[in-house]
């Protein structure tokens, strides 16, 4: 019986595990394949819903489910920190116990780290606690400067700061918080540059239309309890701060032989296989380039697609068939813009032309589509 080790029960890991389980031939009394999912947290969080938490539109119970709920015939969740990874021999160590596999899929996501002591002054809205704490302050906020800060590049869910800014602006207006400004500071030259000039410009226009102050080319060098300082010599005061943390490889990967010279895991663009045979990596932890040389953004829709590709090809290998599925960076996602509306954005991210990535005007249908994606994710997998 073949054993598959899946490291991480995030979006990509769950899709991989469920797809493998579905096609494994496992039944209640017959297990042909063993699927072990390693997860250090008790709950699986849908992080794409965190901007809603920031403005009180979601609660913890609505966007988390017990990780063990994904278990099925032959699919087991093992809780605990991964202490070491031996990619060459396809094994991991958890709580002193060694687990050996025939295949391994690394989907550990990014490790979040605070820089410039930002955790002392603001709220990391890429964490559930940070998003909840931000809302606790926002709902009693009276007036002043609200800052959304991108503290470093790259970061996952690249639309999240823009969603957060627009949802906060909507909250400010609905609650008549006069004399309040919402500002967004980022090292980027423009919003979601990876989507091309046209889509980036459309999002920037949307921010400006809503009165959100947008500050590109602002790289943070210092923070205090009321001021942000940037490498261009400018500084700004704030009264309430939400920020993205530094994103980096998890320590267990940094200490392994899987870490690449990109500071992420380098994989084959089409198969997602690493330099180690039968060892794959998917999602935010990877470093992928498009046909035109740009770096593929760290977006959940790609993690899900990659999980399906890897699961399909592993199943083919187990059945002594040739792997025949490749990853194509194509997909759409929805950017909340407030007022019960969202913008659909997406296309083929490997194409040479900017026009391949489109961003539609905000609409209620796109907002409903994002709401449905959230509900269906939990219904399907938990």
Secondary structure, 3 states (H helix, E strand, C coil): CEEEEEECCCHHHHHHHHHHHHHCCCCCCCCCEEEEEEECCCEEECHHHHHHHHCCCCCHHHHEEEHHHHCECCEEEEECCEEEEECCCCEEEECCEEEECCEEEECCCCEEECCCCHHHCCEECCCHHHHHHHHHHHCCCCCEEEEEEECCCCCCCCCHHHHHHHHHHHHHHHCCCCCEEEEEECCCCCCCHHHCHHHHHHHHHHHHHCCCEEECCCCEEEECCCEEEECCCCEEECCEEEEECEEECCHHHHCCCCCCCCCCEECCCCCCECCCCCEEECHHHEECECCCCCECCCCHHHHHHHHHHHHHHHHHHHCCCCCCCCCCCEEEEEEEEECCEEEEEEEECCCCCHHHEEECCCEHHHHHHHHHHHHHHHHHHC
